[in-house]
């Protein structure tokens, strides 16, 4: 009888141990909390409770797979250790008070599908390492103070559907690969200082159904502003 009672209890204990978030995941979350004044967040975390109970954190099979905390008063810089969340699929930190630069370690998030930092105070360049996010579908960096050139390799991201860098201080060329990306649905690059040739714009407009390349001549454009949303198939 005792053995029959112990077996379910042991199974329960084992399942709890298996489901525990790894120390590296928890440490990365705590680093984010400390670096962005977590005690001042609108919805804060009680670090003495299980990670599964922390607002905005998604856990799947014992790993952190999502962080969604927009409009939550995160005030500070992004810690490099955020790149240790190697199972992360969604990082949504829009409309906070993040400042400083984007850490190069973001490129370690190889399973990330959504990266969103809209409406913060980020500065510096977009790290080349973001091109390592081969699963990325949405890149949202609008309304920050980012500058420099967008790394050309970002144009090769095969699954990218949304490229949103509206309202920054970028210059140079929009990554050429974006124009021929069959998955791209939204391109928002206005309010920057991009230079782009007319061929790029013509390809995008043909994808959106606004221009038939077979009939329209391609006029020189010089400096341009492009905001295109393609039609759904």
Phi, psi and omega per residue, in radians:
X1 nan -0.799 3.136
X2 -1.060 -0.713 -3.139
X3 -1.107 -0.695 -3.139
X4 -1.149 -0.580 3.122
X5 -1.303 -0.622 -3.097
X6 -1.225 -0.593 -3.047
X7 -1.038 -0.886 3.088
X8 -1.059 -0.639 -3.134
X9 -1.131 -0.738 3.128
X10 -1.147 -0.685 3.116
X11 -1.090 -0.696 3.132
X12 -1.119 -0.775 3.130
X13 -1.084 -0.749 -3.138
X14 -1.105 -0.707 -3.134
X15 -1.156 -0.627 3.110
X16 -1.156 -0.741 3.135
X17 -1.112 -0.758 -3.121
X18 -1.117 -0.650 -3.053
X19 -1.417 -0.135 -3.099
X20 -1.050 2.395 3.081
X21 -1.194 2.320 3.136
X22 -1.033 2.672 -3.121
X23 -1.024 -0.640 -3.108
X24 -1.138 -0.643 3.090
X25 -1.157 -0.826 -3.112
X26 -1.118 -0.718 -3.141
X27 -1.074 -0.686 3.128
X28 -1.134 -0.689 3.102
X29 -1.167 -0.721 3.115
X30 -1.124 -0.689 3.076
X31 -1.029 -0.734 3.106
X32 -1.103 -0.754 3.123
X33 -1.028 -0.851 -3.093
X34 -1.191 -0.749 -3.057
X35 -1.220 -0.343 -3.076
X36 -2.111 0.451 3.059
X37 0.959 1.018 -3.078
X38 -0.980 -0.496 3.133
X39 -1.232 -0.202 3.117
X40 -1.834 0.053 3.128
X41 -1.103 2.728 3.039
X42 -1.105 -0.829 3.041
X43 -2.094 1.778 -3.028
X44 -1.567 3.027 3.085
X45 -1.864 2.462 2.940
X46 -1.606 1.813 -3.029
X47 -1.177 -0.157 3.109
X48 -1.558 -0.068 3.120
X49 -1.771 2.873 3.116
X50 -1.061 2.547 -3.140
X51 -0.971 -0.570 3.140
X52 -1.008 -0.383 -3.100
X53 -1.666 -0.007 -3.084
X54 -1.374 2.229 -3.079
X55 -1.020 2.277 3.065
X56 1.515 -0.042 -3.129
X57 -1.797 2.249 3.105
X58 -1.843 2.268 3.122
X59 -2.004 2.271 3.089
X60 -2.276 2.111 -3.132
X61 0.905 0.725 3.052
X62 1.390 0.129 3.131
X63 -2.167 2.633 3.095
X64 -1.333 2.053 -3.112
X65 -2.034 -0.161 -3.138
X66 -2.670 2.450 2.977
X67 -2.297 2.006 -3.132
X68 -2.217 1.843 -3.102
X69 -2.526 1.118 3.055
X70 -1.494 2.678 -3.090
X71 0.938 0.773 -3.073
X72 -2.101 0.202 3.065
X73 1.107 0.617 2.991
X74 -1.220 2.128 -3.023
X75 -2.265 1.779 -3.124
X76 2.754 -2.761 -3.102
X77 -1.921 2.738 3.123
X78 -1.396 2.203 3.135
X79 -1.301 2.559 3.128
X80 -1.062 -0.489 -3.080
X81 -1.173 -0.158 3.103
X82 -1.088 -0.412 3.088
X83 -1.213 -0.185 3.118
X84 -1.394 -0.147 3.129
X85 -1.441 1.238 -2.925
X86 -1.273 -0.058 3.053
X87 -1.864 0.099 -3.061
X88 -1.168 2.313 3.123
X89 -1.969 -0.441 -3.138
X90 -2.354 2.205 3.018
X91 -2.246 1.725 -3.048
X92 -2.063 1.758 -3.110
X93 -2.195 0.623 -3.093
X94 -1.244 2.685 3.029
X95 1.022 0.978 3.014
X96 -2.239 -2.683 -3.130
X97 -2.175 0.679 3.126
X98 -1.239 2.398 3.105
X99 -2.403 -3.094 -3.029
X100 1.423 -2.930 -3.038
X101 -1.723 2.843 3.035
X102 -1.341 2.176 -3.100
X103 -1.197 2.473 3.096
X104 -1.014 -0.483 -3.090
X105 -1.146 -0.226 3.074
X106 -0.990 -0.515 -3.123
X107 -1.129 -0.223 3.108
X108 -1.380 -0.172 -3.108
X109 -1.462 1.244 -2.984
X110 -1.234 -0.253 3.133
X111 -1.780 0.050 -3.082
X112 -1.158 2.355 3.109
X113 -1.924 -0.534 -3.139
X114 -2.278 2.133 3.061
X115 -2.138 2.031 -3.016
X116 -2.400 2.058 3.093
X117 -2.269 0.528 -3.131
X118 -0.982 2.540 2.954
X119 1.148 0.731 3.024
X120 -2.067 -2.763 -3.132
X121 -2.220 0.637 -3.091
X122 -1.209 2.516 -3.137
X123 -2.229 3.069 3.113
X124 1.509 -2.821 -3.031
X125 -1.778 2.915 2.997
X126 -1.480 2.116 -3.083
X127 -1.161 2.474 3.117
X128 -1.009 -0.497 -3.053
X129 -1.091 -0.338 3.130
X130 -1.050 -0.447 3.102
X131 -1.142 -0.211 3.079
X132 -1.371 -0.179 -3.115
X133 -1.434 1.320 -3.016
X134 -1.223 -0.197 3.090
X135 -1.699 0.023 -3.028
X136 -1.160 2.258 3.113
X137 -1.918 -0.525 -3.106
X138 -2.361 2.219 3.067
X139 -2.124 1.984 -3.091
X140 -2.108 1.954 3.138
X141 -2.273 0.336 -3.004
X142 -1.169 2.704 3.029
X143 0.959 0.955 2.954
X144 -2.176 -2.772 3.099
X145 -2.173 0.588 -3.122
X146 -1.268 2.672 -3.064
X147 -2.527 -3.016 -3.125
X148 1.453 -2.832 3.138
X149 -1.818 2.549 3.032
X150 -1.274 2.222 3.119
X151 -0.977 2.279 -3.101
X152 -1.031 -0.528 -3.083
X153 -1.130 -0.372 3.102
X154 -1.105 -0.471 3.103
X155 -1.172 -0.194 -3.127
X156 -1.691 0.000 3.135
X157 -1.091 2.031 -2.916
X158 -1.253 -0.464 -3.033
X159 -1.818 0.058 -3.022
X160 -1.090 2.188 3.131
X161 -1.906 -0.557 -3.103
X162 -2.250 2.195 3.063
X163 -2.162 1.817 -3.002
X164 -2.180 1.788 3.087
X165 -2.166 0.407 -3.128
X166 -0.870 2.421 2.968
X167 1.099 1.119 2.977
X168 -2.377 -2.672 3.116
X169 -2.263 0.688 3.125
X170 -1.281 2.663 3.057
X171 -2.464 -3.064 -3.103
X172 1.441 -2.651 -3.037
X173 -1.753 2.487 2.947
X174 -1.199 2.364 -3.115
X175 -0.879 2.122 -3.024
X176 -1.058 -0.561 -3.098
X177 -1.086 -0.385 -3.140
X178 -1.119 -0.558 -3.080
X179 -1.138 -0.504 -3.105
X180 -1.860 0.153 3.130
X181 -1.293 1.982 -3.071
X182 -1.153 -0.373 -3.091
X183 -1.573 -0.230 -3.036
X184 -1.151 2.206 -3.132
X185 -1.970 -0.564 -3.103
X186 -2.369 2.284 3.074
X187 -2.268 1.973 -3.085
X188 -2.155 1.809 -3.032
X189 -2.263 0.134 -3.128
X190 -1.114 2.887 3.126
X191 1.067 0.738 2.973
X192 -2.334 -2.880 -3.135
X193 -2.181 0.693 -3.109
X194 -1.212 2.648 2.946
X195 -2.073 2.362 -3.096
X196 -2.626 2.455 3.120
X197 -1.374 2.871 -3.033
X198 -1.181 -0.470 -3.123
X199 -1.058 -0.740 3.125
X200 -1.029 -0.875 -3.102
X201 -1.117 -0.670 -3.121
X202 -1.131 -0.714 3.117
X203 -1.095 -0.763 3.141
X204 -1.118 -0.737 -3.117
X205 -1.198 -0.553 3.082
X206 -1.205 -0.602 3.088
X207 -1.162 -0.535 -3.099
X208 -1.510 -0.069 -3.122
X209 1.459 0.134 -3.103
X210 -1.622 -0.180 -3.094
X211 -2.609 2.348 3.054
X212 -1.762 1.922 -3.073
X213 -1.081 -0.416 -3.093
X214 -1.270 -0.357 -3.060
X215 -1.947 -0.459 -2.983
X216 -1.688 2.313 3.001
X217 -1.242 2.685 -3.132
X218 -1.770 1.898 -3.096
X219 -1.547 2.654 3.082
X220 -1.146 2.537 -3.079
X221 -2.075 -0.571 -3.035
X222 1.163 -2.319 3.111
X223 -1.291 2.392 -3.032
X224 -2.473 2.796 3.011
X225 -2.117 2.249 -3.087
X226 -2.232 2.285 3.004
X227 -2.473 1.803 -3.008
X228 -2.135 2.368 2.948
X229 -2.129 2.095 -3.066
X230 -1.389 2.767 3.099
X231 -1.324 2.523 3.038
X232 -1.265 2.460 3.087
X233 -1.333 nan nan
